[in-house]
Structure formats: structure tokens, C-alpha cells
Amino acid sequence: MARSKTKTAFVCSDCGAEHAKWQGQCSSCAEWNTLSRVSVGPVPEARVGFAGTTAQIQKLNEVKADEAERISTTLQELDRVLGGGLVPGSVVLMGGDPGAGKSTLLLQMCTQLARSRGVLYVTGEESLHQMASRARRLELPLDGLDVAAETRAEVIAGHIETHKPDVVVLDSVQVLQMDGIDSTPGSVTQVRETAAFFTRLAKQTNTVIVLVGHITKEGGLAGPKVLEHMIDCFMMLDSPAGSRYRTLRGQKNRFGAVNELGVFAMTDQGMKEVANPSAIFLQRGDLDSPGSVATVTWEGTRPLLVELQALVDAVAAGYPKRVAVGLDQQRLAMHLAVMHRHCGITLADQDVFANVVGGVRIQETGADLALLLAVLSSFRDRVLPRDLIVFGELGLTGELRPVANGQERLREAAKHGFKQAVVPYANRPKKPLPDMVVHGVKNLAGALEVLSRF
């Protein structure tokens, strides 16, 4: 039989995008001179699958759709992001910055889970001695967890088929390699084929496989984009600079809510769960200052209270700056134009800086109104009431649109002692809330009118 020819591809070293021919700029991440030539060899048939029966065609109503029993990770915040726990036969991918705590969090999960389940932790980036030293430093139980230092996919698969664990952690996918592929570990071909290899193994053996992934300098997952399509759940562990808190956000989940957020604190004893994140991100100073306002953002299935801060200052030279940290900078510039057009307030000669306290990134539109009120508070040097909560989506015509889960947001704010609220008119509570005055407004001008009464 004729041997398949080796193909050539050009892969971006920053984002991992694959191109058929060389070009100066990567069409995926727009970086220049990052494409390198790699050889994509043929993958032997025996390497990409395992023996099994041929799939049979069935009617959809004949397929059993019973809810699979989830495996609790023993960490409530991690279970929340996963949608209730690990699903047997699923593949979970966790990414994050170096030093964010990926290995620490997974080691804590595995040592606790090994008390009642079969768990295998395979490390390819550090020695078993380093793992044991970290576990002893964190005072974790060591007797139940099976560990191995290995990078060859076929050998790891043999361990899985022999010991039949319920959960397997592979740290990390960038160091794994298959013998039948003529490329270095971490290359696009190796990452793609090893991920496909273990995805099929997880489905056939009903084993939970957790992969650890590296990220690029832009903060995205390293490797081919197809890697995110293969797996069932993708989580990103963020570590804001200078903060001991870590946020774990679900960016893809076939078995739960997307954009679910889990919060941890990095301590000497490892990663500790933060049961009430609102109390952490809403730690406001004793001195009231202009440019500060509290809002309620919706993260997955729960409300989260955060503080927005803004600073408006006269332009010293050149063009006015628009800087947003934790927010969409384009939306900031757009809303400043809305405020100018519909309220007659111009900041064309002012620098505007906005920040979400605590390193949280707000990805929804419910913070639009709070952002503008914080900017206006700084611009007019006027302190907003400490017990005021604000949320609402702002349209280009100046109208305030309702946001999802408005009643739950108000109840969460009332629980934390807020007495006043400015919200879209459609988000007014059907029944008055005890100890809270809710102002429902239809447009930005109405919100500014309410604000003038405080």
C-alpha cells in the first residue's frame, strides 16, 4: 500500500492558527511574522481510536436521555462553574496564566476526590517529587491519589484501561505526544491529535478527563482553535496582577451555564473558596469619593455586586484618552457620545478612565448606566450615596433597556444593605421591596434627573 505523503502547514506561534501557505500576517490574530512551517505527517489508523463496535442508527425517541450522575469535585465553586460537577465521559479543559494556580487547584480536587473515587493525576511538566512536596506543603491527603510522570499518550491510555479510574488529570496537553506523529510536543498537530485521542478514550471508557492548557501572551488558549470545539467544557483561571483572588470562568459548557464564575483566594494552604464574592469585590473605603458607584452584574446563575470607579480629568496635551479596565473600551466611548447627544454633556476636552474594582471583568451590558453615572460623578465632583445601586443597559437613542434577572439583582443588593436603586423602568419590582426605594427610569435623562435629587 502506498504511503501517504507528508503535508506542510504554516502555524502561528501566537494563536496557533493554521494556514495553507506562508503569509506575513496571521489572519486570525493579526500578528506579523509569526507563521512557521511545520510538517504534518499521516496519523496511523490504530493511533486515533480504540477497538469497539460499529455505531448503530437509532430513532431519537429511543435514545435514553436520563440525567447522568455528576461527580462532585468537593469544591463548591468549581462545581458551580462545571454546572453541578463532573459528568462521566466528558473532557474538561482548564487554561490560565503561569502561576495562576491551575495545578494547585486540580491537585486539591484530586486528593479530596481520591478518598471515594479512583483518580489518576498524570504530570508531564514537573516531577513526582515536586508534586509530593507541594501536596505536603498544602497539607493534603496523599494516600489515595494515583500519580504518574508521563508524556506519551499511548502509555497513559494503557494506564487508564488497566486501572480504570473515574477521573484523570493530564497536566498539560501541550507536553503530550503520540508516537505516530512526526512533530514536536506542543505543535498544532500534536495538540490536536492527542486531544482527539483522549476525547474518544473518555467517551468509550466513560472516564472524566481534565486537560490543562497553556495560554498565549494575548490571554487566549494556546493551540489550534479546534481544541476548544473538541472538549465539553472550557474554563479559564484568571489571576489579576497584585491580587490574591482568582476567578474561574466557564467559557464553554455542554452540561451547564456558560460564563459561570467561581472565585478563589490563593493562600498558604492553597486555593480557598470565596463563598460570598460580593463582599470581597465591594470592599469600599471609609472615605466617600466622587466617581464611585456600585452595580450588580449577572455571572452565570448568580448576581455579583462590584464597584465601578471613574476618573475624569482635563486633557493635558493631545487627544483625550478613553481607558477602561475590566470593561469594553469601545462601549465607554460610545456611551460618552450618547451622553453628549441626548443630555448635552460633553467630555471632548477630558480624559476618561474607568475601572472595575477587584480585577473582575464585566462582559454584559447591565453595567452601562452605572458606568456613565460614575463618570458624571467624577466630572461634576459630586459624591453619590453609598447605599445606591445602579444597573441598566443603555441604547444609542438614550433609552434604558431592561436587563435579565432584574428582580434577583435587586434582592441581592437589598441583602447587602443598599437602600436606593436606579434601574430601567421595566425592571421595577412588582411588589415593593422592604427598606429599598427603587427608581425606575426610561432614559438616561430621567436617570440624571433622579440623580440630581440625591
N, C-alpha and C positions, 0 to 999 in steps of 0.2 A: 504494500500500500504506500502511495506517495506521501511523503512527509509534508505537513502544512508549512508554508513559508512564514518566516518571522516578519511581523509588521512593524512599522515605525510610526511613532506618535510624538507629538510635542506637547509637553505638560508644563503648566505654570507652576513655578516653585512657591508662589504666594498662596494662591487659592486652590491649586490642584486641578484646574480646568484642563481638559484635553482637547487638542487641536489637530486637524489632519495635516497641516503644513505649518512651517515656521512663519511667524509674523512678528513685527517689532513690538506690538502692544497686545496684551491679553484682552480679548473681547469680553471676558467675564468680570475681571476686577479692574480693568483699565490701567494696570501697571505696565511699565515699559521694560523691555529686555529681561523678562523673567521666564521665557519659554526655553526649555531644554529638551534635547532629543532623548527618547527612551525607546528601547526595543521591547515589543510586546510579543512574547513567544506563544506558541499554541499551548493550551491547557489540556492535559490528558483527561480523557473522559472519566477515568477512575478517580481523579483527584477532586472533582467538583461534586460528587454525590456519593450516596451510600446505597447499598443494596436495599431494595424494597419492592413492594407490589405496585403494579401499574394503577394509576388513579382511575376510578370508575366514575361515570357520569351519573348524577342523581338529580331528581327534582328538588327544587329549593325547599318545598314544604316537607320533604322527607328528611332533611338535614336536622340533626339535633342541635338546638340553639340554647342549651342550658348554660347558665352563667357559670364560668369556671371559678373554682375556689381560689381566691388570691392568697399569696404567701405574704404575710406581714413582715416588713423589714425590721420591726421592733423600734423604728424611729417614725413618729407620727408625722413630722414634717416631710420626710421622704415618702411615706405612704401617700400623703396628700398630693404631692407632685405626680406620683405614679398613678393616681386615680383610685387609690384604695389598697395598693400593694402590688407585688409582682405576680404576673399572670404566667402560669406554666406554659412553656413552649414559646415564650416571647423573647425578643432580643432588645436590650436596653443599651443605649449609648450615652455616656456622660462625658462632656467636654468641659474645659476650663483652663484658666491661666496656670502656668507652672507655679506651684506653691499655694494654689487656691485651697487645697485640702481634699482633692478627689480621692487619692489613695487612703488618706486618713479616714474619710467618711465611709468608704467602702469596707475598709478593714474593721471599723467599728461595727458595721452592719453584719459582716460575715462572722465575726467572733460571737456575736449575740445570737445570730440565726443558727449557728452550728450547734447550739445546745439542743435543738429539736429537729433539725434538718441536716441532710447531707450537703455540705458546702465545700467547694474547691476553689482556692484562690491561686491563680497562675500569674506569676510576675515575670516580666521579661526585661524590666528596666533596673531592678535592684536585686541584690542577693537575698537569700532566705535569712541570713544573719541580720541584715538591715531591717527586714520585716519583723523578725522576732524582737529586735531591740526597740523598735517603735511600739510594738504591742505591749512590751513590758513597761515602757515609759508611760504609756497611757493607761496602765493597769487593767488591761483587757484579759478575759479568759483565753487561755492558749490551748486547752486540752482537746477541744472538739473540732478545730478547723484543720482541714487538709490543705497543704500548700505545695507548690512546685515552682521551680525556676526553669522555664522552657519557652522557646520562641517558635518551634516547629509545629505547624498546625496539625500535621498527621499524628505526631506523638501526643499532643493534647487531646485530640479526638479519641485516641486509644485509651487514655486515662478516663475520659468521660464514659466511654462504652463499658469499661471494666468496672469502675467504681459506682457508676450511675448516680451522681449527685443530683440534688434538686436545683441547686443554684451554682453557677460557675462565673467567676470574675476573671476577665482577661485584661491585664494591665501591661501594655496597652496595645491597641490594634496596629499602631504604626511600627511596632517591632516584630510583629508576627510575619512568618514567611511560609510558603508552600514549596516543596521540593521541585515540583514540576514547572515552576515559573522562573524564567531566566531574567530576573530583575532583583534589585536590592530591596531589603525591607524598608517600608515607608514609601515606596514608589506607588504611583497610581494603580498599576496593575496588581501589585501585591496586596494593597489595602482593599481593592475591590474584590479580588478573588477570595481572600481569606474571610472577608465579611460575608460573602455569598456562601462560602463553605460552612461557616459556623451558624449562619441563619438557617440553612437547610438542616443542619445537625440538630438545632434547637427544636425545629418543628417535628422532626422524626422521632426524637427521644423524649419530647415533652419536658425539656430542660430549660430553665431560665438562664440565659447567657447575658452577662453585663460586660460591655466593652468600654474601655477608657480611651478617649480620643484626644489628640493634641489640637491646638488652635493656631491660626495664623496670626501675624502681627496686627491684622485689622480686626481681630476678635472673632473671626468665623472659624468653623470647623475645618481642620486641615484634611486634605484628601479629596477624592472625587465627589462631586455632588450626588452621585448615585448612591453613595454610602448612606445618606440621610433617607433615601427612599426605601432602602432595603430593610432597615430596622423598624421596630414597632414603636419605640419611644425614644425621644432625644431630649436630654436635659443639659442645661448649661449652668455651671457653677461660677458665679461672678464674685470677685473679691475687690471691692473698691479700694483704691490706694489710701493707705493710712487708717483703714477701718478694720476692726477685728470681726466684723459681721460679714457673713457670706449669704448670698441669695441664690437659691437653686430654682431656676425657672424651666418649666416644661415647654419646649418649643414644638414638639410633635408628640402625640399620644393617641394611639388607636383604641385605647381602652379607658380613656378618661378625658378630662377637660384640658384644653390647650391653654398656655400662659398661666398655669397654676404656679404659685410662688411658695417656696419654703424658705424659712430664714433660720440660719445657724450662727452661733458665735464661736470663734476659734479661741480655745483656752488651753491651759497647760495639760488638761485632761482630754484634749481632743475637741471634736465638734459637739457643741451643746445646742439643743433645740431651743428656739425662742418661741414660746407658746403664744405670746401677745406682741406681735411685731409693731402694732400701732403705738404701744407705749415706748418702744425703742426709737422709732423714727419721728416721734412727736415730742421729743425732749427739748422743749423750748426754754430759752434763757429766762432769768428772773426779770431782766430789763426789757420792756416792750420797745420795739424799734419800728420805724416805718419800713415798708417793703416786705412784710411777713404776713402770710395768711395760711390757714390750714385748709386742706381739701381731703376728700375721700375718693380714692381710686379703687377700681374693682380688679382684683387679681385672681383670675381663675374662678373660684367659687366662694371667695370671701372678700369683704371690704378691708381696705388698708388706709389708715389715716397717716398723712405725710404733711410736712411743712414745705411750702414754696416760698422762696426768697427772691427778691428782685432788687437791683441797684440801678438807678438812673442817674447819669452824671453828664455834665456838659462836655461836648466834644472838644478835646484839646487841639487837635490838628487832623486834617484829612477827613475821610468819610466816617460817618457814625458806625459804631460796632454793634452787632447783634450776636450775642453769645448765649447759648442755652446748654446747660449741663443736666442731663437726665431728662431732657425734653427735646422735642423736634424743633430744631432751629428754624426750619422753613415755616412752621406754624407760628412761631413767635413773630417773624417778620410779617406774615400775612395778617395776624390779628392786630398788630400795630397799625396797619393800613386800614383795617376795619374801624378801629377806634378813631382814626383821623377822619375817615369818610362819613361816619354816622354820628359821631359825638363832637367833632370839631377839635379834638385834642391831638396836636401834632408833636412828635418827638424826633423830627428830622434833624435837629441840632443836638441830640442827646445820644450818648452811648447807653445801651440797654443790656444788662447782664441778668440772667435768670438761672436759678439752681434749685434742685430738689435735695433737701437735707437728708443725709444718711446714705447717699450713694444709690438710692433707688432710681430706676429708670421707668418713667411713666410712658406707656405705649398706647394709651387710649385717649379719647378726645374729651373725657369728662373733666379734665383739669383746665380747659380753655378759659373759663370765666375766672377761676382763681388766679391764673397766670396774669391776666390783664389787670385785675384788682390789685395784685401785688405790685405790678409795675406802676400803676397810678398812685398807689400809696407812697411809693418811694419818690415819684416825681413831684407830688404835692407835699412831701414831708409830713404825712399825716398817719398816725398810728391807727391801725384797725383794731377792733375789740378782740381780746384774747379768746373770748368764748364764741367767736364767729367761725362757722364752717361754710365753705363755698364750693359748689360744683356745677357743671353745666357745659354743654357743647355750644360753641359759637359758630354761626354761619356767616357767609360773606355779606349777606344783606343786613347783618346786625342782629338777627333774631337768635334767641336762645332755644336750642333744641333739647328735648328730654334725653336723659341717659338711662341705660339699663340698670335695673335693681336700685332705683332711687329710694324706695322705702327702706330697704336694708341698709343703705348708706346713712340715711338719717338716723335710724335706730342705733347704728354703731357709733355715730357721733354723739348722740344723746347719752349713750353708755359711758363715754369718756368725758362727760361733763360740759359739753357745748350747749349753750342756751339759745343761740340765734343761728339762722341759716338763710342763705340766699341761693335759691335753686331755680331751675326753669319752671314756668307756670304749670306745665304738665306733670311735674314731679312733686307737686304738693301732696301731702299725705291726705288720705281720705278721711281719717279721723285725727283730731288734734293730738299732737304728742305732748305728754306731760313734761312741764318745765322746759319747753323749747318753743320759740317763736319762729315760724317758717315763713319767709317772704318769697312768694312765687312771682317771678318777673318774666315778661315775654320777650324782651330785647335788652341789648346792652345799655341803652339809655335808661331803661327802667331800673337796671341794677345800680347804675351810678346815682340815680335819684334816691334809691333806698340807702345807699352808702352815705349820702350826704346827711342823713338823719342821725347817724351814729355820732 
